[in-house]
Amino acid sequence: MLNNSLPSSANDSLEYSPDACSVDKPNTANLDSISLAKTAFDSLPSVIQQALFYQKRIVCMANNPSITSDSLDKLLQTTDILVLFNDFIHADYLITNPLARQLPKLLFFRQNGDSLLHFGLPPRSNNVLAIDEMAKLAPLGLLFSNQCYQFPTPSDDPKPADDPITASRTLIIPPSLTQLLHSSKHCRVLSEWHPVVADYPNFTAIHSSAPSSGFLLYRLLLAARQHVQQLQTSVAPLQIMMLGFNDEDKTGYFWSGHNWAFERQEMANAPAEVQLSRQY
């Protein structure tokens, strides 16, 4: 499975454009809540759109080491959708646990701002084979951001001592996974300037300032959930759980390009259908 190069189709598998890294901020002034909800829903891979109609809860799981397999055993339900981020944790558990392996999953991959650490395919934790296995076991959606950074090479990594991307860690993406990357049913690119975060106060002095991955997906799924609710007759709205998203008291490092004060203020006033589980 080791190789020094990626498939020739990798760079166009997400329909990249030459200006992929310099996307203009869209005009969202005329978007009302109904059209915004539909826009958010349409931004998701089709397989996840479908899952939203028959599952009852979205569980966004942070890469928090205090989340253990035992805690997941107690938490997860058959009606959950799992949302995982970047070099997600507990990859083995997610493909071997009898319940977790059958849950629909949405994976979000992104570059880490000014640090230039890559979380695309292959991700740093080499979860490529786990991702491929996930796709065989349950509905799998993939969202990418910062599109032109998603297929790193060894020379792209400025911090070789930090879990480095090297020639020996550059994997061939299996044909079955490459097929998913070509399919809008399973894979989409999500702009950091998506209308759901049009009000986000970025820091102009930091060129890559943007919402955090968790907040961007939180806003997207909150709006998409509204669209689902508009089309369903169910009385109980789709629930969202934010699992393991720490605040400033427990986390040692917060990248300065995210407006944490804005995000914390909103999360502190989340709708009743949103549950925060800090998992300290």
Stockholm file with secondary structure:
# STOCKHOLM 1.0

chainA/1-280         MLNNSLPSSANDSLEYSPDACSVDKPNTANLDSISLAKTAFDSLPSVIQQALFYQKRIVCMANNPSITSDSLDKLLQTTDILVLFNDFIHADYLITNPLARQLPKLLFFRQNGDSLLHFGLPPRSNNVLAIDEMAKLAPLGLLFSNQCYQFPTPSDDPKPADDPITASRTLIIPPSLTQLLHSSKHCRVLSEWHPVVADYPNFTAIHSSAPSSGFLLYRLLLAARQHVQQLQTSVAPLQIMMLGFNDEDKTGYFWSGHNWAFERQEMANAPAEVQLSRQY
#=GR chainA/1-280 SS CBCSSCCTTGGGTTCCCTTTTSCCCCCCTTCCHHHHHHHHHHTSCHHHHHHHHHCCEEEEECCCTTCCHHHHHHHCCTTEEEEEESSCSCHHHHHHSTTGGGSCEEEEECCBGGGTBCCSSSCTTCCHHHHHHHHHHSCEEEEESSGGGSSCCGGGCSCTTSSCCCGGGCBCCCHHHHHHHTCTTTEEECCTTCGGGTTCCCCTTSTTCCCCHHHHHHHHHHHHHHHHHHHCCCSSCCEEEEESCCCTTTCSCCCTTSCHHHHHHHHHTCCTTEEEECCC
#=GC SS_cons         CBCSSCCTTGGGTTCCCTTTTSCCCCCCTTCCHHHHHHHHHHTSCHHHHHHHHHCCEEEEECCCTTCCHHHHHHHCCTTEEEEEESSCSCHHHHHHSTTGGGSCEEEEECCBGGGTBCCSSSCTTCCHHHHHHHHHHSCEEEEESSGGGSSCCGGGCSCTTSSCCCGGGCBCCCHHHHHHHTCTTTEEECCTTCGGGTTCCCCTTSTTCCCCHHHHHHHHHHHHHHHHHHHCCCSSCCEEEEESCCCTTTCSCCCTTSCHHHHHHHHHTCCTTEEEECCC
//
